[in-house]
Amino acid sequence: MPTAVLVTSLVLRLTLAAAHARGLRTSFPRVSMNGSHGGVVAGTAELQRLIDSIGSDAPPRVELTFSPSPPPANAEANASDEMIGVLDSSFNPPTTAHLAMMRMAAQQFGFARVLLLLAKQNADKPVIGASLAQRLQMMHLIAASDPRGATWCGITAHPLFVDKAAALRSLFGERARVFVLVGFDTWVRITDPKYYEAGALDKVLAQLFAAVDVVVTSREASNEEDAMSLQAQREHVERVAPKCNGRLHFMSNDPAMARLSSSLLRATMASGDLERAREILPECLHEFVISEGLYPSNAKSDDTSSVGHEVDP
């Protein structure tokens, strides 16, 4: 067995043992190495069993599916050095823009670790394109390619952002500070009363900001009619800030990166322009996407999500 496989398997076994010893809920599928994918990929069938086993009828929770290093237990979280960034996205597929946004936020807010979080179901979106198991596999490849060993992956069955926040707080403990990145359009949906019972929005926001910090990233307009200036986006976010106990933040996204959306990548793949697609897709995913036959040239890209749109409430 290759050394990389032995090391990775040992790390995951030790992580799982340590997490269970400290009472953390984890769900690591058995790990294998597929040389054609150039990284660690858990089996599709095992990931699908995990996905099928979680439901939104249970209390909110996040199941970790990949962790190169033990996450902090409730009793051991250190407020001074456990700054955790969470990117909650549909990852269909992950793009270089996702990675750039996380790097920018990590530099600005000082994250020590990052969690890539996938929702089994979202408030607005059907599952199209890559299956949920394939999305988790791509997330695992990205985490495995992190030279710092500081990227985790997880999944939740709960579509509403406030439930995800409660699950993250339960996972990481009271003393860790958790920052969740959302696109501007997602923030608009989070604060849209239609997702909540009448008059409940203020209570929901109070619960949300008692659990996590929220970093709203700016978006690029998809057309002139949709245009909203950076300043207008900032002001829209800041209108809610007095209710957020200093835990709501605005971050200007790199305009060049913001255009490199998942929907653009799917459309580029569908057009057969693989060279352009390789510029948008992280290098560690090139072989996986091709070998799995994802986003074929005869497929339609009918989901208009982007980095600004796709981080779901």
SULUR-V271140 format. One record per pair of residues at least 6 apart in sequence whose ideal C-beta (glycine too) atoms are under 8 Angstrom apart, sorted by the first residue. I is the first residue (numbers start at 1). J is the second residue. D is the distance in whole Angstrom. If there is no record, write none. Layout:
i;j;d
I;J;D
I;J;D
This chain:
i;j;d
2;33;6
4;33;7
5;32;8
5;33;4
8;31;6
8;33;7
8;40;5
8;144;7
9;31;6
11;68;6
11;69;8
12;28;6
12;31;6
12;67;7
12;68;8
14;70;8
15;26;8
15;28;7
15;67;5
15;68;7
15;69;7
15;70;5
16;26;6
16;28;5
18;70;4
19;26;5
19;64;8
19;67;8
19;70;6
19;71;7
19;73;8
20;26;7
22;70;8
22;73;3
22;74;8
22;75;7
22;76;7
23;73;6
23;74;7
24;64;8
24;71;6
24;73;6
24;171;7
25;61;6
25;63;7
25;64;8
25;171;7
26;63;7
26;64;5
26;67;7
27;50;5
27;53;8
27;63;4
27;64;6
27;65;6
28;42;8
28;64;7
28;65;7
28;66;7
28;67;7
29;42;4
29;43;6
29;46;4
29;47;6
29;49;8
29;50;6
29;65;7
30;42;7
30;43;7
30;46;6
31;40;6
31;41;8
31;42;6
32;40;8
32;41;7
32;42;7
32;43;6
33;39;8
33;40;6
33;41;8
34;41;5
36;287;6
36;291;6
37;141;7
37;287;6
37;288;5
37;291;7
38;141;8
38;284;6
38;287;6
38;288;8
39;140;7
39;141;4
39;144;4
39;145;6
39;284;6
39;288;8
40;66;8
40;140;6
40;141;7
40;144;4
41;137;5
41;140;6
41;141;7
41;288;7
42;65;7
42;66;8
42;136;7
42;137;7
42;140;6
44;131;8
44;133;5
44;134;7
44;137;7
47;65;7
47;132;8
47;133;4
47;136;5
47;137;7
48;131;8
48;132;8
48;133;5
50;63;7
50;65;7
50;155;7
51;120;6
51;132;5
51;133;6
51;136;8
51;155;7
54;61;8
54;63;6
54;120;6
54;155;7
54;156;7
54;157;4
55;157;5
56;120;8
56;121;7
56;157;5
56;158;5
56;159;7
58;157;7
60;156;7
60;158;5
60;163;4
60;164;7
60;166;5
60;167;4
60;170;7
61;156;7
61;167;5
61;170;6
61;171;7
62;115;8
62;117;7
62;154;5
62;155;7
62;156;5
62;164;7
62;167;5
62;168;6
62;170;8
62;171;5
63;154;6
63;155;5
63;156;7
64;71;7
64;152;6
64;153;7
64;154;5
64;171;8
65;136;6
65;139;8
65;140;7
65;153;5
65;154;6
65;155;6
66;139;7
66;140;5
66;143;5
66;144;7
66;152;6
66;153;4
66;154;8
67;152;5
67;153;8
68;143;7
68;144;7
68;146;7
68;149;4
68;150;8
68;151;7
68;152;7
69;113;8
69;149;5
69;150;7
71;113;8
71;152;7
71;171;7
71;172;7
72;78;7
72;82;5
72;172;6
72;173;6
72;176;6
73;173;7
74;173;4
74;174;7
74;175;8
75;173;7
76;173;8
77;172;6
77;173;4
77;174;7
77;175;4
77;176;4
78;175;7
78;176;8
79;175;5
79;176;7
79;177;6
81;112;6
82;112;6
82;113;8
82;172;7
82;175;7
82;176;4
82;177;7
83;109;6
83;110;5
83;111;5
83;112;5
83;113;8
83;176;8
83;177;5
83;179;7
84;111;6
84;112;7
84;113;5
84;114;7
84;115;6
84;172;6
84;176;6
84;177;7
84;178;5
84;179;7
85;102;6
85;105;6
85;106;6
85;109;7
85;111;4
85;113;7
85;114;5
85;115;7
85;179;5
85;181;7
86;114;7
86;115;5
86;117;6
86;168;6
86;178;6
86;179;7
86;180;5
86;181;7
86;212;8
87;98;6
87;101;7
87;102;6
87;114;7
87;115;7
87;116;6
87;117;7
87;181;5
87;311;7
88;117;4
88;119;7
88;161;8
88;164;6
88;180;6
88;181;7
88;182;7
88;311;5
88;312;7
89;98;6
89;116;7
89;117;8
89;118;7
89;307;8
89;310;6
89;311;5
89;312;7
90;118;7
90;119;8
90;122;7
90;125;7
90;135;7
90;262;7
90;305;6
90;310;5
90;311;8
90;312;6
91;98;7
91;116;7
91;118;6
91;130;8
91;135;5
91;138;6
91;139;6
91;262;8
92;128;7
92;129;5
92;130;5
92;135;6
92;262;5
92;266;7
92;303;7
92;305;7
92;310;7
93;129;8
93;130;6
93;135;7
93;138;5
93;262;6
93;265;7
93;266;8
93;281;7
93;285;6
93;289;6
93;294;7
93;295;8
94;116;8
94;138;5
94;139;7
94;142;6
94;262;8
94;281;8
94;282;6
94;285;7
95;260;5
95;261;7
95;262;6
95;265;6
95;280;5
95;281;7
95;282;7
95;307;7
96;257;7
96;260;6
96;279;7
96;280;6
96;281;7
96;282;6
97;257;4
97;258;7
97;259;8
97;260;4
97;261;7
97;280;8
97;307;5
98;307;6
99;142;7
99;282;6
100;254;6
100;257;4
101;181;7
101;217;6
101;253;6
101;254;8
101;257;7
101;307;6
102;114;6
102;181;7
104;251;7
104;253;8
104;254;7
105;111;7
105;179;7
105;181;6
105;215;6
105;217;8
105;251;6
106;114;7
108;251;6
109;179;6
109;213;8
109;215;7
109;249;8
111;179;7
112;150;7
113;150;5
113;151;7
113;152;7
114;146;8
114;150;6
114;151;5
114;152;7
115;151;8
115;152;5
115;153;7
115;154;6
115;168;8
116;139;5
116;142;7
116;143;7
116;151;7
116;152;7
116;153;5
116;154;7
117;153;8
117;154;5
117;155;7
117;156;7
117;164;7
117;168;8
118;132;7
118;135;6
118;136;6
118;139;7
118;153;8
118;154;7
118;155;5
118;156;8
119;155;7
119;156;6
119;157;8
119;158;7
119;159;6
119;164;7
119;312;6
120;132;6
120;155;6
120;156;7
120;157;4
121;157;7
121;159;5
122;159;5
122;312;4
122;313;8
123;159;5
123;160;7
123;189;7
123;195;6
123;312;6
123;313;5
124;189;7
124;312;7
124;313;8
125;303;7
125;305;7
125;312;7
128;302;7
128;303;5
129;266;6
129;294;7
129;295;6
129;303;7
130;138;7
130;292;8
130;294;5
130;295;8
132;155;8
134;292;6
134;294;7
136;153;7
136;155;7
137;288;7
138;285;5
138;288;6
138;289;8
139;153;4
140;153;6
141;284;5
141;285;6
141;288;6
142;151;7
142;282;6
142;284;6
142;285;7
143;151;4
143;152;6
143;153;5
144;284;8
145;282;8
145;284;4
154;171;8
156;163;8
156;164;6
156;167;6
158;164;6
158;167;7
159;312;7
159;313;7
160;195;7
160;313;6
161;180;8
161;182;8
161;186;8
161;190;5
161;208;7
161;312;8
161;313;4
162;204;5
162;207;6
162;208;5
164;180;8
165;178;8
165;180;7
165;207;7
165;208;5
165;211;4
165;212;5
166;207;7
166;211;6
168;178;5
168;180;7
168;211;7
168;212;6
169;178;7
169;211;4
169;212;7
172;178;6
177;213;7
178;211;7
178;212;5
178;213;7
179;212;7
179;213;4
179;214;8
179;215;5
179;249;8
180;212;5
180;213;7
180;214;6
180;215;7
181;215;5
181;217;6
181;251;8
181;311;7
182;190;7
182;214;6
182;215;7
182;216;6
182;217;7
182;311;5
182;313;8
183;216;8
183;217;6
183;219;6
183;306;8
183;307;6
183;308;4
183;309;6
183;310;7
183;311;5
184;216;6
184;217;7
184;218;6
184;219;4
184;228;8
184;233;5
184;236;8
184;237;8
184;308;6
185;219;6
185;308;6
185;309;5
186;308;8
186;309;7
186;310;8
186;311;5
186;312;6
186;313;6
187;214;7
187;216;4
187;237;6
188;236;8
189;195;7
189;312;8
189;313;4
190;208;8
190;214;8
190;313;5
191;201;7
191;205;7
191;240;6
193;200;8
193;201;5
195;313;6
196;204;6
202;243;7
205;240;7
205;243;6
205;244;7
206;243;7
208;214;7
209;243;8
209;244;5
209;245;5
209;247;5
209;248;7
210;245;8
212;247;7
213;247;4
213;248;7
213;249;7
214;244;8
214;247;7
214;248;5
214;249;7
215;249;5
215;250;8
215;251;5
216;233;8
216;237;5
216;248;7
216;249;7
216;250;5
216;251;7
217;251;5
217;252;8
217;253;5
217;307;7
217;308;7
218;230;5
218;233;5
218;234;8
218;250;7
218;251;7
218;252;5
218;253;5
218;258;7
218;308;7
219;228;8
219;233;7
219;253;7
219;258;6
219;306;7
219;307;8
219;308;3
219;309;7
220;253;8
220;255;6
220;258;4
220;259;6
220;306;8
220;308;7
221;227;4
221;228;6
222;304;8
222;306;8
228;236;8
230;252;6
233;250;7
234;250;5
237;248;7
237;250;5
238;250;7
240;248;6
241;248;5
253;307;7
253;308;7
257;307;7
258;306;7
258;307;6
258;308;6
260;279;8
260;280;5
260;307;7
261;305;7
261;306;3
261;307;6
261;308;8
261;309;7
261;310;7
262;303;8
262;305;6
262;306;7
262;307;8
262;310;6
263;301;6
263;303;6
263;304;5
263;305;5
263;306;6
263;309;8
264;280;6
264;306;7
265;277;6
265;280;4
265;281;6
265;295;7
266;295;5
266;299;8
266;301;4
266;303;7
267;301;4
268;276;5
268;277;5
268;280;7
269;277;5
269;289;8
269;294;8
269;295;4
269;296;7
269;297;7
269;299;8
270;295;6
270;296;7
270;297;6
270;298;7
270;299;5
270;300;7
270;301;5
271;297;7
272;297;4
278;286;6
281;289;6
289;295;7
295;301;8
